Amino acid sequence: MFEYTFATGVFADIERQVVTALPSKSFTMHNAATHVIFTFEEELTGAEYTTLSGVVDAYDYNAGLLAMAKSVKNKLIDNRTDVLIARGFAFDDEHFSLSVPAQVKWLGLFTFRSTLAYPYPVTKLDDGTYFVADVDAMGIFAGTGVITLDIHITSGRDLKSSVNDCTTVDAVNAIEDNRV
């Protein structure tokens, strides 16, 4: 094993750059705040070491920091979107699921609402039963679910787009996900 240490801070995204620059070399990377260590199975040739040094020297720490900040913020937005979807949607003072199986069911009920016998039973989020009164109510019920889901997904996508447009870590950190 051959170790090559560079006195610079980096982020994990440099690993991809090294793989691209030295595709035939197997290595591990240990990253500390003040230095990075690459461990290769075989000693690098002079040209390979020059390539590795070039990748490390060209590494833009601030761009790596910004990429990491964006990734973390986008994951937090995705998590918040998942929480909002897990809460379901409200209809007639009752709560209903927005899980993927429920989404399929609500779309099916909407599509075939004119063929159903009413009042039609649907399962509430608390596993109780709610009876949809008629075809018009079924259209409103299913539409409410689809619209609620779309609001959560669209608002998350819009927030993530704002994050991805940021050019500084401070701008990323200033974006708040205040969806309730």
C-alpha positions as CSV (number, residue, x, y, z in Angstrom):
1,M,0.0,0.0,0.0
2,F,1.3,3.4,-0.9
3,E,0.0,6.6,0.7
4,Y,0.0,10.1,-0.8
5,T,-0.8,12.9,1.6
6,F,-1.8,16.4,0.5
7,A,-2.1,19.3,2.9
8,T,-5.5,20.6,1.8
9,G,-9.1,20.3,2.8
10,V,-11.4,18.5,0.3
11,F,-14.9,17.0,0.2
12,A,-15.9,13.5,-1.0
13,D,-16.6,14.8,-4.5
14,I,-12.9,14.9,-5.2
15,E,-12.9,11.1,-5.1
16,R,-15.0,11.1,-8.4
17,Q,-12.4,13.4,-9.9
18,V,-9.5,11.1,-9.0
19,V,-11.4,8.1,-10.4
20,T,-11.9,10.0,-13.6
21,A,-8.2,11.1,-13.8
22,L,-6.8,7.7,-12.8
23,P,-9.4,5.2,-13.9
24,S,-7.2,2.1,-13.7
25,K,-6.0,2.8,-10.2
26,S,-7.8,1.3,-7.2
27,F,-7.5,3.5,-4.1
28,T,-9.1,4.6,-0.8
29,M,-9.4,8.1,0.5
30,H,-9.2,9.4,4.0
31,N,-10.3,13.0,4.4
32,A,-9.5,15.1,7.4
33,A,-10.1,18.8,7.8
34,T,-6.5,19.9,7.0
35,H,-5.4,17.1,4.7
36,V,-6.4,14.2,2.5
37,I,-4.7,10.8,2.1
38,F,-5.0,8.6,-0.9
39,T,-3.9,5.0,-0.5
40,F,-3.2,3.1,-3.6
41,E,-2.5,-0.7,-3.9
42,E,0.5,0.0,-6.2
43,E,3.0,2.9,-6.3
44,L,2.0,5.6,-8.7
45,T,4.3,6.4,-11.7
46,G,5.7,9.9,-11.9
47,A,3.1,10.8,-14.5
48,E,0.3,9.3,-12.3
49,Y,1.5,11.3,-9.3
50,T,1.6,14.5,-11.4
51,T,-2.0,13.7,-12.5
52,L,-3.1,13.1,-8.8
53,S,-1.4,16.3,-7.7
54,G,-3.0,18.2,-10.5
55,V,-6.5,17.1,-9.5
56,V,-5.8,18.0,-5.8
57,D,-4.3,21.4,-6.8
58,A,-7.2,22.2,-9.1
59,Y,-9.8,21.2,-6.5
60,D,-12.1,24.1,-5.6
61,Y,-12.8,23.8,-1.9
62,N,-15.5,26.5,-2.0
63,A,-17.3,24.7,-4.8
64,G,-17.1,21.5,-2.9
65,L,-18.5,23.2,0.2
66,L,-21.3,24.7,-1.8
67,A,-22.1,21.3,-3.4
68,M,-22.3,19.7,0.0
69,A,-24.5,22.5,1.4
70,K,-26.9,22.1,-1.5
71,S,-27.0,18.4,-1.1
72,V,-27.8,18.6,2.6
73,K,-30.5,21.3,2.1
74,N,-32.1,19.3,-0.7
75,K,-32.2,16.2,1.4
76,L,-33.9,18.2,4.2
77,I,-36.5,19.5,1.7
78,D,-37.1,15.9,0.5
79,N,-37.5,14.7,4.1
80,R,-40.0,17.5,4.8
81,T,-41.9,16.7,1.7
82,D,-42.1,13.0,2.8
83,V,-43.4,14.1,6.2
84,L,-46.1,16.3,4.6
85,I,-47.2,13.5,2.3
86,A,-47.3,11.0,5.3
87,R,-49.7,13.3,7.0
88,G,-52.2,12.7,4.2
89,F,-55.0,15.1,3.3
90,A,-58.1,16.5,4.9
91,F,-61.6,16.1,3.5
92,D,-64.8,16.8,5.3
93,D,-62.9,17.1,8.7
94,E,-61.4,13.7,8.2
95,H,-57.8,12.7,7.3
96,F,-56.9,10.3,4.5
97,S,-53.6,8.7,3.3
98,L,-51.4,9.9,0.5
99,S,-49.2,6.8,0.5
100,V,-48.4,5.5,-3.0
101,P,-51.1,2.7,-2.7
102,A,-53.6,5.2,-1.6
103,Q,-52.7,7.6,-4.5
104,V,-53.4,4.7,-6.9
105,K,-56.7,4.0,-5.2
106,W,-57.8,7.7,-5.2
107,L,-57.0,8.0,-8.9
108,G,-58.9,4.8,-9.6
109,L,-61.9,6.0,-7.6
110,F,-61.9,9.3,-9.4
111,T,-61.6,7.6,-12.8
112,F,-64.5,5.2,-12.1
113,R,-66.6,7.4,-9.8
114,S,-69.6,7.2,-12.1
115,T,-69.7,3.4,-11.9
116,L,-69.6,3.1,-8.1
117,A,-72.4,2.4,-5.7
118,Y,-72.9,5.2,-3.1
119,P,-72.4,5.9,-0.3
120,Y,-68.9,4.5,-1.1
121,P,-66.7,3.4,1.8
122,V,-63.0,4.6,2.0
123,T,-60.5,4.0,4.7
124,K,-59.4,7.0,6.8
125,L,-55.8,7.6,8.0
126,D,-56.8,6.3,11.4
127,D,-58.2,3.1,9.8
128,G,-61.8,4.1,10.4
129,T,-64.3,4.2,7.5
130,Y,-65.7,7.2,5.8
131,F,-68.6,7.1,3.4
132,V,-68.4,9.3,0.3
133,A,-71.9,10.4,-0.3
134,D,-72.2,10.6,-4.1
135,V,-70.4,10.9,-7.5
136,D,-69.8,14.6,-7.1
137,A,-68.4,14.2,-3.6
138,M,-66.1,11.5,-4.9
139,G,-64.8,13.9,-7.5
140,I,-64.1,16.5,-4.9
141,F,-62.6,13.9,-2.5
142,A,-60.2,12.4,-5.0
143,G,-59.3,15.8,-6.4
144,T,-58.5,17.1,-3.0
145,G,-56.1,14.3,-2.5
146,V,-54.4,14.8,-5.8
147,I,-54.2,18.6,-5.4
148,T,-52.7,18.2,-1.9
149,L,-50.1,15.8,-3.1
150,D,-49.2,18.1,-6.0
151,I,-48.9,21.1,-3.7
152,H,-46.4,19.2,-1.5
153,I,-44.3,17.9,-4.5
154,T,-44.4,21.2,-6.3
155,S,-43.5,23.3,-3.3
156,G,-40.6,21.0,-2.6
157,R,-39.4,21.1,-6.2
158,D,-39.6,24.9,-6.2
159,L,-37.5,25.1,-2.9
160,K,-34.9,22.7,-4.4
161,S,-34.7,24.7,-7.6
162,S,-34.0,27.8,-5.4
163,V,-31.3,25.9,-3.6
164,N,-29.7,24.7,-6.8
165,D,-29.7,28.3,-8.1
166,C,-27.6,29.5,-5.1
167,T,-24.1,30.6,-5.7
168,T,-23.0,30.8,-2.1
169,V,-23.3,28.6,1.0
170,D,-24.9,31.6,2.9
171,A,-27.6,31.8,0.2
172,V,-28.3,28.1,0.6
173,N,-28.5,28.4,4.4
174,A,-30.8,31.4,4.0
175,I,-33.5,29.3,2.3
176,E,-36.1,28.1,4.8
177,D,-38.6,25.3,4.3
178,N,-41.5,26.7,6.3
179,R,-44.1,24.4,4.8
180,V,-46.7,23.2,7.4
